[in-house]
């Protein structure tokens, strides 16, 4: 009876450790927010200086 109880406790501990490890990996990181140096907006269409349209 002690062997079965010990096995169940060990299985439960392994299961919960596995769940903690897996849930820690699958969480996405915080989103990265880009801000334009030229206009200060975060939803603008910026391009390299040499690719800008000629005015």
QUIVEN-V925209 format. One record per backbone hydrogen bond with DSSP energy under -1.0 kcal/mol. CO is the residue of the C=O (numbers start at 1). NH is the residue of the N-H. If there is no record, write none. Layout:
CO_NH + CO_NH
//
This chain:
1_5 + 2_6 + 3_7 + 4_8 + 5_9 + 6_10 + 7_11 + 8_12 + 9_13 + 10_14 + 11_15 + 12_16 + 13_17 + 14_18 + 15_19 + 16_20 + 17_21 + 18_22 + 19_23 + 20_24 + 21_25 + 22_26 + 36_40 + 41_36 + 48_51 + 49_52
//
